[in-house]
Every structure is written in C-alpha cells, then in structure tokens.
Amino acid sequence: MRIFLFIAALLAAPLCAPALSPLAPSEALALQPDEILKDPALEARAREISKELRCLVCQNQSIDDSDATLARDLRILVRDRLTAGDTDTEAVDFIVERYGDFVLLRPPFKNSTLILWIGPGVIFAIGIFGVTLWHRRRRVAVAAPVAPLSADERARVDAMLAEKPDQ
Amino acid sequence: MLRPLTLIPVAVFAVLAVVFAVYLWQVGPGGKDISKIPSAMINKPAPQFDLKPIANLPARLKIPGLKTADLKGGVSLVNVWASWCPPCRIEHPVLMNLAQQGVTIYGINYKDKPEDATRFLDQLGNPFKKVGVDNTGRTAIDWGVYGYPETFVVDASGHIRYRHVGQIYPHQLESLILPLLKQAAQPVTDSSKAGSAGAGGS
C-alpha cells in the first residue's frame, strides 16, 4: 500500500508547486502599446488567445511573450479578427489554417495526436499493473502454507534440541 | 533462471534505444532540421492576394506586381524574399540559375524598402517574372510563412505543392527543386502528397 501512497504523492507534487513559488515571473510585455485594443473585453480575449498560440520563430514562446516581428503581426491579426466579429475559435482556426496544429501550444485531441495524449496514461497503467502483479506474487510467496515436518525431520530436530551445548 | 517476463524490461529498453538512436541520427550534423515546420498549406490553393509592384522601379527593371490569378497556367516557384535577409542574398544565384533554365519564378518582397529591393535586383540580377510587395506581412501570413526566404512550388492549377524553408542550396537544385518542379507538373497523387508534406531538410 505504501508504494501507492508514494505514487500518489509524486502525482500530487506538481499541484503544490505554484504555491511553493511565490516569485512568479513579473509580466514583461512583448505587447506594444499601439497594438492594444480600445475595448478592454476584446483586448482581454485577444490576450488569452495570444497566450495559446506558438510563435513560429522562437517556437517555445507564445506570440503573447515573443518580441519577434511575426509574433507582433500575428497579435495584430488576432485583434483584427476579433474586431471584425470573429469568435475566439474562429480567430484561432484562421491562424491554424495557415500554420497548422503546430501553432497551437496545446495540441488538439485527434487521431494523429492520440499517442501523445493516451500514451502516458497507458504506460502508467502498465506500470501499475506490473507493480501490482509483482506485489501479489510476493505476498503469495510469503503466505504460502509451510508443509509440516516429516517424521524423519521431526526426529532430527528433536535430536538437535536435546544436545547439550558444548562446555 | 531467466523467465520470459524478465526479458520484457530488456526488450522495452532495446526498442527505446533504437528509436532514440534513429531520431538522434536524423537530427545530427547535416541531418534533418526539426525546427522546420511542415506547411499546413500543402495541396491547398494559394491564398488570395493582389500585391503592387515595387515602387519607383527604374525602366531597366520592368517587373509587374503579383496576384493569385498569375499563379495559374503553369508550374512556378514563389519566393518570399527581402533585401535585408542575408540568406536571400546567398540564395539569389540559385534563383538566377533556375530562371536561366526557364523556370517561372515569382517573388513576394516582404517588408522591404523599394529602393533597397531595387538595388538588390540591380546588383544580383532579376530572376523574377513578377514581384508583389507585401508591406504588412499579411500575405506572407496567408502563405504560412515564418522564416525568410521561403520558396513554394505551385502547380498549374494554383495549388501549393511544396514549401521550402530557408535558402535553397546549390546542391538542392538537382536533388530537390528540379524533381519537385517535374513532380508538380504531374497531377496530384497520393505518393506526391506524402512526399511533399515530409520532404525537406538541408
């Protein structure tokens, strides 16, 4: 049972991490003042969308984070789409149509990404299965009934017990 | 005593080791550049655009602007370039070579100053049949461009068949570009689809 507690603790650890890091990175805006929309609601939506889109130049930053020219152009494009009346999904789809799923920092759940999403769970399940199996076998081995001593063995034990220790 | 179950971890390790080795080998020196992203535009029609010619072109450079309709009617290369982009400058002789072989090359001049673009073409020669100016970068985004230069192979129906990120090296002319142009002259087949999406590298 202890091993399961240990695994549970490991799994829970990342959940506690944000609480352990009070020094959250301060917001260094890549966003330039001239890009910001007048409508705060639209601007807030644009910020949220930008955080989900990969900058294709830096590839490990969102366009909201990146100072690359392309990131700026894409930020402005997202804002233009929203101003033109696009929903959030439509604005994202507009970019995905041109750059593919790679532009999404959160990969979508579909056939080609099945291994990505299901894989870790499957491997974890196999691991749990293996550990359980191993545990059960060991317990069976420990708990297996011990055969009683045969008459011959009994006689030898008695003889040993009867021996006087050497002085 | 070796039971079959004991061999499972060893087998898993062996398989993983082979997979990792193959991937490492691919990205090793002279190998595949994994920062290159497959284009989402393959086998789609080229985006709609209508771009003006480079402003104040001298009479010796008569290059009209470029629009989507121009791409129909024959296989062509569409090259996204700028005078400020060093690899574009290095790549230019390759484009000149292609143009001399009779390949139709169109240009999209990305966020450039007209006088700089003119000087670039004056110095290095003009391989382009038409060049459209993209000052806002919107047309480049419509093509899914993220680095410069980028070169697209467009077939006679105006569909994008291949995207090359970065400069075309001289040795890639024979090994990559010319075969692709030949392939683009054929109608789309399943094998060409598979080839165009994954091919590339340097």
HADDOCK unambig.tbl for C-alpha pairs under 7 A between the chains (distance, minus, plus):
assign (segid A and resid 56 and name CA) (segid B and resid 146 and name CA) 6.08 0.50 0.50
assign (segid A and resid 57 and name CA) (segid B and resid 146 and name CA) 6.34 0.50 0.50
assign (segid A and resid 70 and name CA) (segid B and resid 146 and name CA) 6.95 0.50 0.50
assign (segid A and resid 97 and name CA) (segid B and resid 40 and name CA) 6.65 0.50 0.50
assign (segid A and resid 98 and name CA) (segid B and resid 40 and name CA) 5.84 0.50 0.50
assign (segid A and resid 98 and name CA) (segid B and resid 41 and name CA) 6.33 0.50 0.50
assign (segid A and resid 98 and name CA) (segid B and resid 142 and name CA) 5.96 0.50 0.50
assign (segid A and resid 98 and name CA) (segid B and resid 143 and name CA) 6.44 0.50 0.50
assign (segid A and resid 98 and name CA) (segid B and resid 144 and name CA) 4.71 0.50 0.50
assign (segid A and resid 99 and name CA) (segid B and resid 39 and name CA) 6.55 0.50 0.50
assign (segid A and resid 99 and name CA) (segid B and resid 40 and name CA) 5.39 0.50 0.50
assign (segid A and resid 99 and name CA) (segid B and resid 144 and name CA) 5.11 0.50 0.50
assign (segid A and resid 100 and name CA) (segid B and resid 39 and name CA) 6.94 0.50 0.50
assign (segid A and resid 100 and name CA) (segid B and resid 40 and name CA) 4.67 0.50 0.50
